[in-house]
């Protein structure tokens, strides 16, 4: 699926940038290109791991104590 999303996103970026260079750009084409790009970014970022959960588990007791003293 990732192989399909990346080319579609690149086409949306190119179309959006090309449309902006026109003297009178079509707003609807720009909106559609932005929506496609944002949807693709959402799909790609959903597959990345979130490091926040891992960083909390990896902290040592001393690091947690130092963080609590600062509050």
C-alpha positions in Angstrom: 0.0 0.0 0.0 2.9 2.3 0.7 4.1 1.9 -2.8 0.8 3.2 -4.1 0.5 6.1 -1.6 3.9 7.7 -2.4 3.4 8.2 -6.1 -0.2 9.5 -5.6 1.2 12.0 -3.1 4.0 13.1 -5.4 1.5 13.6 -8.2 -0.7 15.7 -5.9 2.3 17.8 -4.9 3.3 18.4 -8.5 -0.3 19.3 -9.6 -0.6 21.7 -6.6 2.6 23.4 -7.3 1.9 23.7 -11.0 -1.5 25.1 -10.3 0.0 27.7 -8.0 2.2 29.0 -10.8 -0.7 29.9 -13.1 -1.9 33.5 -13.3 -5.3 32.5 -12.2 -5.1 29.2 -10.2 -8.2 27.0 -9.8 -8.9 26.9 -6.0 -10.7 23.6 -6.2 -7.7 21.8 -7.8 -5.5 23.2 -5.1 -7.9 22.1 -2.3 -8.1 18.6 -3.8 -4.3 18.3 -4.1 -3.9 19.4 -0.5 -6.5 16.9 0.7 -4.8 14.1 -1.2 -1.4 15.0 0.2 -2.7 15.3 3.8 -4.5 12.0 3.5 -1.4 10.3 2.3 0.7 11.8 5.1 -1.9 10.5 7.6 -1.7 7.0 6.1 2.1 7.0 6.2 2.4 8.4 9.7 0.0 5.9 11.1 2.5 3.2 10.3 5.3 4.7 12.2 6.1 3.7 15.8 5.4 6.2 18.5 8.6 6.5 20.7 6.8 8.2 23.6 5.6 4.9 25.0 9.0 3.3 24.7 10.9 6.2 26.2 8.7 6.1 29.3 9.4 2.4 29.8 13.1 2.7 29.1 13.7 5.4 31.8 15.7 4.4 34.8 14.5 5.1 38.3 17.1 7.8 38.7 15.9 9.7 35.6 12.3 9.5 36.9 13.3 10.9 40.3 15.2 13.7 38.6 12.1 14.5 36.5 9.8 14.5 39.5 12.1 16.8 41.5 11.9 19.4 38.7 8.1 19.7 39.1 
